[in-house]
Each structure stands twice: as structure tokens, then as C-alpha cells.
């Protein structure tokens, strides 16, 4: 059933794969949303370039929170199945079936995999921060500051803030004026945020909040350095942020 046909009754005996139908509450909600959208794409029911329903539509139809929808979209973006356009929504990636390289999110549930992703980011994002300090337009500086503020508001409300964290780093990539940095982060998507892939904080709300507040402080240092047009400090702040991320996850693994 296509999105355009979603309000028509299903054929008798047909298995319903409609994107907009109630979820099975037994399954993990984020993974269920991911699998539903993925099946619509791989079965051709969502064509390349097709726009996905709005967050509000998916929330209402599937009975999930905004956080679940956003994390599902981030996971699909990481798999190269979906792209997002600011202010326009999420769309099926026309290149989804032609990617020569992919990182399987299902293989990123271990500490070693998280460390590998953080090391990959370190090789790229340190220089991205420096270039952003040199090249960012006034509008792009405002976008980075807005992303930092949005992250702060999200964690203040107890959110895991995966999308908001990604958006901060993505705004920096845009400010490099180099489309390769943008493409790199678009390709990785939510995978650059370790808590998207590893469930370290389940049942540990206080620990998660302290962790997110540490990230918030580091984001502020990165923002301040970029705003000050200081490439050296921007490099140092981003390096510290990513190195600290590795150490935080190592400590968390030791505590589990």
C-alpha cells in the first residue's frame, strides 16, 4: 500500500505493511518504526525521492513519541535509506540502493564499535571545527548557536537529545563551506551519537543527565571558539569533546 492509498481498506487476506497503522507494543518502538519504514522503501511502496509523513502524522498513527520518530529517522539516515532537508522533512534517498559502503547500525551495540566511530569522527571533525571558525558566515554561526541552545533545552526536559546532538555537529559541518564534510556527516547520520547505538543508560536517568550536561559544556566551548574565529581553540575544543566521549564510554562500560 502506498502512502497515497493508506486510507483505502486493505485487500482481504493481504499482509498490511502500511506505514500509518498502530504499532505492536511488544517490540521496541524505535526499531519497529525503522523496520516499518525500511520495508516500505525496500518493497518499493515508498519510491526514491518520496516524502515521508510528517513527525506529527507518524506519532499519531503509530502511537509513539516525537523522540522515537526522530531516532528512527536518524537510524534510517545512517543506513543511507533516508535524507533530511531542513524545513522540508525526510525523503527516501534516491541513491539508497547504490551505496558502495555502509555501516550496519545493528553491529554498533558494543563499546569497541562506539570507540571506532568516535575515532573516525576525530579524524574528520577536529578539522571541520577549525574550518568553521575560519569560514562560517554570520547566519551559520547563528545556526550553530541555535543548535547548541536546542540541545540544552532538550536535555533540560529529560530527552536523550540524539537528533539535537547530531544537528549541532551537522551545523558545524555546513559552516566549513565544504560539501564533503556535510556528506560525511549525512552518511553517518545518528550513528555519530554513541547513545543512538548503545543502551548504556537504560534505567540510569541520573547518570545519563550528568553525561549530557558534560556534552553541553563541551558544545559551549566549541561554539565559543568558532564564534571567536579561533581555529586553534576550535580544534582543541572538538578534540577534547571527542576524546572525552571515548573516556566516558570506557568508564560507563567498566561500571556496567
N, C-alpha and C positions, 0 to 999 in steps of 0.2 A: 504494500500500500504506500503510495506516495504521500508527501505532506499535503499536496493539494486535495487528495482523496480521503484524508484522515477522518472526515466527518461522515463518510459513507459507511454503511454496515459491511462487515467482513463477509466473504463468501462462506457458506456453511461448510464446516469441516476444515477450513483453512487455518493454518497457524498464524496468529496475529503477531506481526513484528512492528506494529505501529509505534512510532516514536512517542506519540502522545496518548499513552494509556497508563493506568495505575501500575506502580511497581510492586514486585513481590517483596514484602517487608522482611523476608528471611535473609535475603542476600545483602551483602554490603552495598550500601546505596550508591556510593560513588562508582564502584566497579560495575554495578548494574546499569547505571546511566551510560558509562563508557561503552559497555558491550552492546547496549541497545543502539546507540548512535553508530558504532562501528559496523554492526550488522546491516543497518540501513545503507551505509556507504558501500560496503563490500558486495552487497546484493544488488547494487545499482538503484535502490529506491531513493537515495539521495544522490543526485548527479553531481559531477565535478562542477564547482562554482556555485552550487545551490546554497542558499542562505538557510542556516539552522533557525529553528524557532527562537524567539526571544527568551532571555532568562526567566522572565515572569511566566511565559507560557509553559516552559518546561517545569518550573516549580509547581505551578497549579495542576498541570496534567499528571505529573508523576509523584506529587506529594512529598517533594524534597525541599531542602533549604537552598538558599542562594549559594551558600558555601559549597554544597555538594555539586551543584550545577557548574560552578566556576572551576572546581577542582577536576571535574570530569572533562571540561573543555580544555583545561591545561594539559591533562594527560593525553587527550586526542591530538592536541597541537604538538606535543612532544613526539608522538608517533608519526607525525607528518600527515595525519589524516585531515586536519582542520587548520585553517589560518584565521586569524582575527584581524579586523580592521577597526581602528579606533573610531567610535561613534557610529559604526555601521553594523557591528555584530560579528558572528562567527560563520564561516563559509567552508564548504568542502574543498579541500586542496586539489586543484586540477592536476597537480604533479604527484598525487598520493601514491600512485602505482608505479612511479618511475624513479623512486629514490634509490640511489646506489648504496646508501649506507643508512643504517638506522640503529637506534639504541632501544632495546626492548625494555620498557618500564617494569615488566614482570621480573626482570633479572636484577633489579636495583634495590632489593629489600635487605641487603646485607651492609654491614659497616664498610667492608672493603670496597664495595661498589660506590657508596657515598663518597668515600675518600678519593676514588678515581675521578669522579665527576668534579669534585672540588679542585683537584689538581689540574684538570683540564680547564676549568674556569680561570684558575690562577694564571695560566699561560696566556690567556686572552684578555681578561677583564682588567688586569692591572694597567695594561697599555691603553685600554679603552677609557679608563678614568682619566689618564693623563691627556689623551687626545680631546676628551670632552672639556677638560679645563682650558685647553688652548682654543678650541673651535666652537664651542656651544654658542648659539645665538641667545639673545635675551629671552625669547619665547621658550627655547629649550631649557634654559636654566629654571624658568618658572615651572616647566613640566616636571623636571627632576624634583624641585621643591614640593610641588603638589603631590607627586608620588610618595615622597617621604612622609608628608603630612597624612596622606590617606592610609599609609601603613600604620602610623601611630594611632589613628582613630580606630582602625580595625582591631589592633591588639588591645586597646583600651576597653573594647566591648567583648573581649574574650575570644576573638576569632583567631584561627591559625594563620590567617593572612598570607596564604601561599600566593594567590594572584597578586596581591598588593606588593609582596616582596619581589616577585618577578617584574612587575611593572616599574619598580624603582630601577632595577638593573637594565631593563629594556630602554628606559628613558635616557640612561647614560649612553647606551649603545647608539641610539639615534643621534645624540649630541656629538658623536665622533665625526659625523658627516661622511662616514664610510659604510657603504651598504653591506660590506662583508661582515662587519661586527653585528649589524642588525640581523642579517641572515643566519649567523651562527646562533644567536640567542633565540631567534624564531624557531630554528631547527630543534634546539634542546627544549625550549618551552619550559613547562613547570618542572622538568627534571633537574633544572639547576638549583631548585629549592629542596634540600635533603628531606625535609619533613613531608614532602609530597610522596616520597617513595618508601620511607621507613617509619614505622609506627612506634617510635621510641616513647612518645609522650602519652600513650593511651593510659588513662587513669591517673595521670600525673599533672593535673592542671596547674598547680603552683610552680612546678619545675618548668613547664612549658612557658608560663608567663615570664619567669626570670630569663629564660633563654631568649624570648622575643624582645624583651627590654634591652638585653645586651646587643642584639642586632639593631634595634632602634638607635642606640647610642652610636654604633659604628656607622650606620647610614648617615647620621648627622655629621660626623667627621668627614665622610666622603663628600657630602653635599657642601659643607663649608669650604673644603679645599677646591672643589670645582668652581664654586661661586667666586672664590678669591682668585681664580685664574692661576692657580699654583700647581703645575703638572707634577712636580716632585712630591708635594704633600698629597696630591690625589692618588699617585701611585702607592705611596706609603699607607694611606688610609685604606685603600682597596686591598692591598696585600695583607694588612693586619686583619681586616674583616674576614678574608677567606682562610687565612691561617688559623685564626681564632675559631672559625667554623669547624675546621678539621679537629682541633683540640677539644672543642665542646662535644663533638660526637664521639670522640675516643673516650672521654670521661663518662659520658652517658652510657656507653657500651659497658664500661667497667662496673657501673652501678647497677646494671640490669641483672 
